[in-house]
Amino acid sequence: MSTMYTQIENVESYIYMGQRYSTRNKNQDKEIQRRITAGWTAFAKHRDNFKGNI
Protein backbone atom coordinates (compact mmCIF):
# COMPACT_ATOMS: atom_id res chain seq x y z
CA MET A 1 0.00 0.00 0.00
CA SER A 2 1.51 3.33 -1.02
CA THR A 3 0.85 6.52 0.88
CA MET A 4 0.65 9.84 -0.96
CA TYR A 5 1.74 13.02 0.75
CA THR A 6 0.99 16.57 -0.28
CA GLN A 7 3.55 19.20 0.57
CA ILE A 8 1.97 22.39 1.92
CA GLU A 9 3.63 25.68 1.05
CA ASN A 10 4.29 28.14 3.88
CA VAL A 11 3.13 31.62 2.79
CA GLU A 12 3.00 35.02 4.50
CA SER A 13 -0.42 35.96 3.11
CA TYR A 14 -3.23 34.45 1.08
CA ILE A 15 -6.71 35.34 -0.17
CA TYR A 16 -9.61 33.22 1.08
CA MET A 17 -13.22 33.97 0.12
CA GLY A 18 -12.27 37.42 -1.11
CA GLN A 19 -10.33 38.56 1.95
CA ARG A 20 -6.57 38.73 2.40
CA TYR A 21 -5.19 36.97 5.45
CA SER A 22 -1.66 37.53 6.70
CA THR A 23 0.31 35.32 9.05
CA ARG A 24 2.80 38.01 9.97
CA ASN A 25 1.36 41.49 9.66
CA LYS A 26 -2.00 42.14 11.32
CA ASN A 27 -2.23 45.56 9.68
CA GLN A 28 -5.26 45.78 7.39
CA ASP A 29 -3.80 48.46 5.08
CA LYS A 30 -2.90 45.94 2.35
CA GLU A 31 -6.38 44.39 2.44
CA ILE A 32 -8.04 47.79 2.21
CA GLN A 33 -5.80 48.82 -0.70
CA ARG A 34 -6.49 45.49 -2.47
CA ARG A 35 -10.26 46.03 -2.20
CA ILE A 36 -10.01 49.62 -3.46
CA THR A 37 -7.96 48.45 -6.43
CA ALA A 38 -10.43 45.64 -7.16
CA GLY A 39 -13.30 48.14 -7.08
CA TRP A 40 -11.63 50.55 -9.48
CA THR A 41 -10.71 47.66 -11.78
CA ALA A 42 -14.34 46.52 -11.91
CA PHE A 43 -15.50 50.11 -12.50
CA ALA A 44 -13.00 50.55 -15.35
CA LYS A 45 -14.31 47.43 -17.10
CA HIS A 46 -17.74 49.10 -17.37
CA ARG A 47 -16.56 52.65 -18.03
CA ASP A 48 -18.35 52.85 -21.39
CA ASN A 49 -21.68 52.08 -19.72
CA PHE A 50 -21.38 55.20 -17.56
CA LYS A 51 -20.67 57.64 -20.40
CA GLY A 52 -23.41 59.86 -21.75
CA ASN A 53 -26.95 60.41 -20.55
CA ILE A 54 -28.76 57.60 -18.86
C-alpha positions in Angstrom: 0.0 0.0 0.0 1.5 3.3 -1.0 0.8 6.5 0.9 0.7 9.8 -1.0 1.7 13.0 0.7 1.0 16.6 -0.3 3.6 19.2 0.6 2.0 22.4 1.9 3.6 25.7 1.0 4.3 28.1 3.9 3.1 31.6 2.8 3.0 35.0 4.5 -0.4 36.0 3.1 -3.2 34.5 1.1 -6.7 35.3 -0.2 -9.6 33.2 1.1 -13.2 34.0 0.1 -12.3 37.4 -1.1 -10.3 38.6 2.0 -6.6 38.7 2.4 -5.2 37.0 5.5 -1.7 37.5 6.7 0.3 35.3 9.1 2.8 38.0 10.0 1.4 41.5 9.7 -2.0 42.1 11.3 -2.2 45.6 9.7 -5.3 45.8 7.4 -3.8 48.5 5.1 -2.9 45.9 2.3 -6.4 44.4 2.4 -8.0 47.8 2.2 -5.8 48.8 -0.7 -6.5 45.5 -2.5 -10.3 46.0 -2.2 -10.0 49.6 -3.5 -8.0 48.5 -6.4 -10.4 45.6 -7.2 -13.3 48.1 -7.1 -11.6 50.6 -9.5 -10.7 47.7 -11.8 -14.3 46.5 -11.9 -15.5 50.1 -12.5 -13.0 50.6 -15.3 -14.3 47.4 -17.1 -17.7 49.1 -17.4 -16.6 52.6 -18.0 -18.4 52.9 -21.4 -21.7 52.1 -19.7 -21.4 55.2 -17.6 -20.7 57.6 -20.4 -23.4 59.9 -21.8 -27.0 60.4 -20.5 -28.8 57.6 -18.9 
